Amino acid sequence: MLPAAAQMTPAQRRADFEQIAAAVAKQYAPYAWKIQAFGYDALQLKPWLARLEKVRDDLEYYELCMEYVASLRDLHSGYFLQSDFTAELPFFVDLYDGKALIEAVDRSRLPASQYPIEPGDELISVDGVTPEEWIRYVSRLQSFANERATRRWAIEQIAYRQQSVLPRAHQIGETAEVVVRRSPMGPDRVFRVPWIKTGKPLERIGPVPDPVTGKAEGARMAEQAEPEERPAAERSIPALRRLPRAKRLRGFGRVTPVFALPDGFVTRVGRGSSDQIYSGWFEASGYRIGYLRLPQFPSSSFSRSLMLRQVESEVLWHRANTDGLIVDVMRNPGGDQCLTNEILRRLIPYPFRTTGDEIRPTLEIVGWFRQDVEDARNSGADWLTLFMLEAFLRDVETAYAEFRGITGPLPVCGLFLDLEPWRAADGTVLAYDKPLIVLVDDFSTSAADSFPAVLQDAGRALVAGMPTAGGGGLSLESPLGFYAEASVALSCSLGTRAREYRHPGLPPTAYLENAGVRPDVELDIMTRQNLVENGRPFVSQLVSIAVDYLRRQGASGRGLRAGE
């Protein structure tokens, strides 16, 4: 008999849940690190299976699966539904001074005459749910690698709900009751704000029989069913450090910065539709200071090539015309590690070591490395290339043969972790060679974790801002759970720095996972004053930090002046 409510059966849910745990056992590279860092063993399933027995419907089952993967505290890992349903409210919200504040309003949908909601107003509740209640709920289902980023990741979704990561996103009315406090001491005001809905929600999984022994009708049906096809995996480990889905963070991956640049700032690049970066300069205390924003590290070949050409042009200009350079990777979602390495070569004027990846190989990954060796042989590669690829293959095969083995740090791009600076054809170093400041925050993510880590390891830059997101590995996503028809992303590697660091609450480690990069100088834009003043207090502090750093570095203050 098929279940009347058209849900998965308890046996089907358990079979699928155990597949997720098996994938963690087989594929998940940071498994041992999570035990060392947090004392958490994801393969101790007894409490999870006890909760699984009490699940009442498919949506509750999905929430349990999401909570299990989120318990890894890994921004590259997640459990995703096949749903295109989205509901959003036309305003942005984030945490400033620890409070949920409105940071932008779409006036085309919420005219000020009807909705006098302003940036800086405090969000008190949505449909009776307070921000703290919402954060507790979402943080169980989705997790970044540190608490602050997880909380900010969660709160924005109170106004932006995707069912792919929030199974009950569709359980809302046509409008939301939004309670807003106009000032810290002002009265609360209530607004009815229409939800903007797209897509069709997933409410249950279509029923199928449980496979059984014998020749019961259900078994005959199972025998006659067509096998489910699974998409072929990619042929090589991507150099892409991917971001989790479902984030509408203001300025995330955008070319323009999220703060007002200093008075007198001269923009060189960033206003054109094809611009991949934002670049310019300003003067302060007798210094000409450059600014270069890297909004992301795109993976498409066209965007990657275009961005690198623009970076090269601006690096050469800043080298000739500025006394120091601020490189901004705040709210950078990461992306291609190969492009990251190439940009680093243009900013570090001496040999340096980039981040490597300790890989937890599966048989499929071993096959990719074997194919690399075979392709090199067939194409007549030089002896050094073949030697290095064969060495990588031996490392991967050795790790695969061991109990949950993991490789040593391997380059995900090229053949070497030790890289040379960008040079002209005659060997002249062209990389930027003046004082450098790199600006980071808790959404400098993935490859944007790696970028400041390399600069800090090389002693090349002063790191300013807030600790980065702490996502250091490569992630692979695949369908998982034949009954639930969902997918799971898991980190298959651990990004590793050139040296070990101490971080609060963690053992000493060279891993980026959970640790991220701690700034040399802490500077936080997430205050109400910065919100209502468009980041001017933040920029004032940044300029003071930059000037002080240039003085300590002995900068001459002789950058070319306007008109020279």
Number of C-alpha atoms within 10 A of each C-alpha: 8 13 11 7 10 14 21 23 18 16 12 19 24 17 14 19 23 16 15 21 19 13 14 21 14 16 20 26 26 25 20 14 18 19 13 13 15 13 10 15 15 18 13 10 14 9 8 16 14 10 12 18 13 11 17 11 18 20 18 15 23 24 19 20 25 25 21 22 24 23 21 26 24 26 31 30 30 28 27 23 20 15 18 13 19 21 21 18 22 17 19 22 27 25 23 21 13 13 19 22 26 25 21 18 20 12 13 8 14 17 12 13 8 8 16 14 24 19 17 24 23 25 22 20 21 20 13 12 15 15 22 15 12 18 20 13 15 23 21 18 23 28 27 29 24 21 15 16 20 22 23 23 24 27 26 25 25 23 17 23 23 25 23 22 23 24 25 18 20 18 9 11 10 11 14 18 16 18 20 23 21 19 12 9 7 10 9 13 15 14 16 14 17 17 18 14 16 12 12 12 20 19 15 14 15 11 15 18 17 18 15 12 9 9 10 11 12 17 16 15 14 16 12 8 9 7 8 7 7 10 8 7 11 11 13 14 17 17 20 22 28 25 19 20 14 17 16 15 17 15 15 19 21 19 21 18 21 16 17 16 19 16 10 10 15 16 14 13 19 18 14 9 7 11 15 27 23 25 27 21 22 19 22 15 11 13 22 22 27 25 24 24 25 26 25 27 27 23 19 11 10 9 15 17 14 16 22 19 14 16 24 19 11 22 23 14 14 25 19 14 19 24 26 29 27 24 22 24 29 28 26 28 25 29 22 22 27 21 23 23 21 17 23 23 23 23 25 26 19 16 13 20 18 25 28 25 23 24 30 25 27 20 11 14 21 22 17 17 22 19 16 19 21 14 13 17 14 9 8 10 13 10 10 10 16 19 14 15 20 18 13 23 21 16 19 27 22 15 20 20 13 9 7 17 19 24 21 17 20 21 20 21 15 13 16 13 19 13 18 17 22 23 14 10 7 6 9 10 18 19 22 25 20 20 22 25 23 24 23 31 28 27 28 32 32 31 33 34 31 31 24 30 26 23 22 20 18 17 11 21 25 20 25 24 22 23 25 31 33 31 34 33 33 27 25 22 17 14 17 20 19 16 17 22 13 19 18 21 22 26 28 27 26 29 29 24 23 20 14 14 17 12 14 8 9 13 15 13 17 18 27 26 29 23 27 28 29 25 21 14 14 13 20 20 21 18 18 22 16 19 22 14 13 16 21 19 18 21 18 13 13 20 19 13 16 23 22 13 18 22 13 10 13 11 16 12 18 12 20 13 12 10 4 6
